[in-house]
Amino acid sequence: MFTIRSESPKDFTSIREVHLRAFEGEGEANLVEAVRASDNFVPELSLVAVTDTDEVVGHILFSIVGIETDTGMVPTLALAPMAVLPEYQHQGIGSALVREGLRRAAELGFEHVVVLGHPNFYPKFGFVPSTAKGIQSPFQVPEEVFMVHEIQAGSLDSIRGTVKYPPAFDHV
């Protein structure tokens, strides 16, 4: 059994450990810390999944990035990173983190989200290839792995451009 709540400073070490173990490298753990220290951090959208003993077993982070258009920068959210301890994977924790993060993002008034992720996982939450909505990835990746989700239906209808990540993402 697990619950989802906002991160607190007492979780920082455990969050780092979750990302280190889930990704077997420091990139995503460093990304979390860099975003947390930046102006792009949204504290309400850094969520942890915890057991009944308050052990952190999963983490998700949504932060502000931009879509560069012909008329300027449009703010959006990036879902990155999301991780679950290996021994807790395939139990619905990642899905619960995504659903709760999207719910909270909607409550905060955000209209859309981008993610670079597994094409078999994120579509069940409404993510589609970004090119279907006129949004380009800043990376050379297969179209199906760079996706967008309209929290507010139609919110990307008049937006065309390329996602620009802030310097914090250079840590990945």
C-alpha positions in Angstrom: 0.0 0.0 0.0 1.3 3.5 -0.8 0.1 7.1 -0.7 1.2 10.1 -2.8 2.1 13.4 -1.2 4.2 16.5 -2.0 7.9 16.1 -1.3 9.4 17.6 1.8 13.1 18.4 2.6 13.3 15.2 4.7 12.7 13.2 1.5 15.5 14.7 -0.6 18.1 11.9 0.2 15.5 9.2 -0.4 14.4 10.8 -3.7 18.0 10.9 -4.9 18.3 7.2 -4.0 15.1 6.3 -5.9 16.5 7.9 -9.1 20.0 6.4 -8.7 18.5 2.9 -8.3 15.9 3.2 -11.0 18.2 4.7 -13.6 21.5 3.2 -12.5 23.2 6.6 -13.1 23.3 10.1 -11.6 21.7 12.0 -14.5 18.1 12.0 -13.3 19.0 12.4 -9.7 21.1 15.4 -10.6 18.3 16.8 -12.7 15.9 16.7 -9.8 18.3 18.7 -7.6 19.1 21.2 -10.4 15.4 21.8 -11.1 14.7 22.1 -7.4 17.3 24.9 -7.2 15.9 26.7 -10.3 13.2 29.2 -11.0 11.4 26.4 -13.1 10.6 24.4 -9.9 7.0 24.0 -9.0 7.1 22.6 -5.4 3.5 21.3 -5.6 4.4 19.2 -8.6 7.3 17.3 -7.0 5.5 14.2 -5.6 6.6 11.1 -3.8 4.9 7.7 -3.3 5.4 6.5 0.2 4.7 3.2 2.0 2.7 3.1 5.3 6.1 3.4 7.1 6.8 6.6 5.1 9.5 5.0 3.0 9.9 6.9 -0.3 9.4 4.3 -3.1 8.7 6.6 -6.1 9.0 10.2 -7.3 7.8 12.3 -10.1 8.7 15.9 -11.1 6.9 18.3 -13.3 8.7 21.7 -14.0 8.2 24.7 -16.2 9.8 24.6 -19.7 9.0 26.6 -22.8 7.7 26.1 -26.3 9.5 28.5 -28.6 7.1 29.8 -31.2 7.3 32.5 -33.9 5.6 34.9 -31.5 7.6 34.1 -28.4 8.0 31.6 -25.6 4.9 29.7 -24.3 5.3 28.1 -20.9 4.4 24.5 -20.5 5.3 21.7 -18.1 7.9 18.9 -18.6 7.3 15.6 -16.8 10.9 14.6 -16.0 12.0 12.5 -14.3 9.7 9.8 -12.9 11.1 6.8 -11.1 10.1 3.9 -8.8 12.4 1.7 -6.8 13.0 -1.5 -8.8 11.4 -3.8 -6.2 8.2 -1.7 -6.2 7.8 -1.4 -10.0 4.8 -3.0 -11.8 2.5 -2.3 -8.9 0.8 0.8 -10.3 3.0 3.4 -8.4 4.3 5.1 -11.5 0.8 5.3 -13.0 -0.6 6.7 -9.8 2.2 9.3 -9.7 1.4 10.4 -13.3 -2.3 10.6 -12.6 -1.9 12.6 -9.4 0.7 14.9 -11.0 -1.6 15.7 -13.9 -4.5 16.3 -11.6 -2.5 18.7 -9.5 -1.1 20.5 -12.6 -4.7 21.0 -13.8 -5.6 22.5 -10.4 -2.7 24.9 -10.7 -3.9 26.0 -14.1 -1.3 24.4 -16.3 -2.7 23.6 -19.8 -0.2 21.1 -21.3 2.7 18.8 -20.5 5.6 17.3 -22.6 7.5 14.1 -21.8 10.3 12.1 -23.3 9.3 8.6 -22.4 8.1 5.1 -23.2 5.5 5.1 -26.0 3.7 2.1 -24.4 3.3 3.8 -21.0 2.3 7.5 -21.4 -0.4 7.2 -24.0 -2.8 5.7 -21.4 -2.8 9.1 -19.7 -3.6 11.0 -22.9 -0.1 11.7 -24.2 0.3 11.7 -28.0 3.3 12.2 -30.2 4.1 15.9 -30.0 4.3 16.3 -33.8 0.6 15.4 -33.9 0.0 18.8 -32.1 2.6 20.8 -34.0 5.2 20.6 -31.2 8.8 19.6 -32.0 11.3 17.9 -29.8 14.6 19.7 -29.3 16.3 16.2 -29.5 16.9 13.8 -32.4 14.5 11.0 -31.1 11.9 8.8 -32.6 8.6 10.8 -32.9 6.7 8.3 -30.7 8.9 8.9 -27.6 8.5 12.7 -27.4 4.9 13.3 -26.4 2.5 16.0 -25.3 -0.7 15.9 -23.2 -3.3 18.6 -23.2 -4.5 19.0 -19.7 -7.0 21.5 -21.1 -8.5 20.1 -24.3 -7.5 22.2 -27.3 -4.9 24.2 -25.5 -2.2 23.4 -28.1 -4.5 24.1 -31.1 -2.9 27.4 -31.9 0.6 26.7 -30.7 3.4 25.6 -33.1 7.0 25.4 -32.0 10.0 23.6 -30.5 10.3 22.7 -26.8 13.2 24.5 -25.1 14.5 23.1 -21.8 16.1 25.3 -19.2 19.8 24.9 -18.1 18.8 22.6 -15.3 18.2 19.9 -17.9 21.9 20.0 -19.0 22.5 17.8 -16.0 21.0 14.7 -17.6 
